[in-house]
Amino acid sequence: MGRKRRYLTATMSDGYVKTIGPTADPFTHYWRIVAELENGRTEVFWGHTRSLAEAKRKRGAAAEGARMRGWKSYAFEIAELVETPL
């Protein structure tokens, strides 16, 4: 018998809502980096993880990405994923 497939939703502090699925993976958190480039443009990087600790480790990768890519600034945020009926 297969695992239950479900939809997961994260709501960010700015009101942005991200829904992933259907998935049977045990994701618990969504992370997002909003990077401001030197030319004034914005890039967004995101993903989902199986634990809060795993999501927090992405913060270090964000700092490294900022140095490597020369971002003017960036914001890193984590939100809990909750199962949502669709």
N, C-alpha and C positions, 0 to 999 in steps of 0.2 A: 504494500500500500504506500502511495506517495505522500510526501509532506504537504501540508495545507499551503496553498498559495494565497497570498494576501497583499493588500496595498498598504504602504507605509507613508506617513506624511510628517513633514517637519515644517514648523512655522518659525521664520527668522525674526529677529527683533525689529526689523524694518517693515514687517508685514508680509514679506515674500513667502509664498507657500510652495514647497517642493513635494511632489508625490512620486514615489517609485513603486513599480510593481506592474503586474503581479509577480511576486517573488516568494520562494519558500526559504530563502536564506535568512538567518537570524540577525539581521541588521538592527542596531539599536540607536545609532547616531548618524547625523548628517553634518558634514563640515563644508564651509565655503570660504574662499579667499576672493576678495574683491581688490584687485590691484590697479592703482592709478599709474599709467605709464608716463614717461617723460614728455611725450607728445600730447598729453592731456586725455588720451583715450583710456578706456577702462577694459580690463579683461577679468573674467570670472572663471575660477577653477573650483570644482566641487567633487564630493564623493561621499560614500557612506561606509560605515565601519561596524564591526561586531561588538565593540565595547567603547566606553567613554575614554578609557586609557589609550586605546588605539587612535581615537580621534584626536586626543591631546598631543600625541606624537607628531601629528601633521603640522602643528604650530612651528616646530623646528624646521620642517621642510619649507614652510612658508617663508621663514626668515632667510633660509639659504636661497630660495627662489628669488627673493627680493634683491639679494646681493648679486646673484648670477645674472639676472635679467635687467638690473638697473631700474627697478620700479621706483617711482617717486615716493609712493606710500602704499600701504595695503592694510586691509582689515581682515582679521581671521575670526570666524565665529563657528560655534558648535550648537546644534539643536538636537533634542531628543526626537527620535522617530516614534510615532504612535500609529497603531493599526487603525485604519479608517475603512468603513464600509463604503463600497461604490456600487 
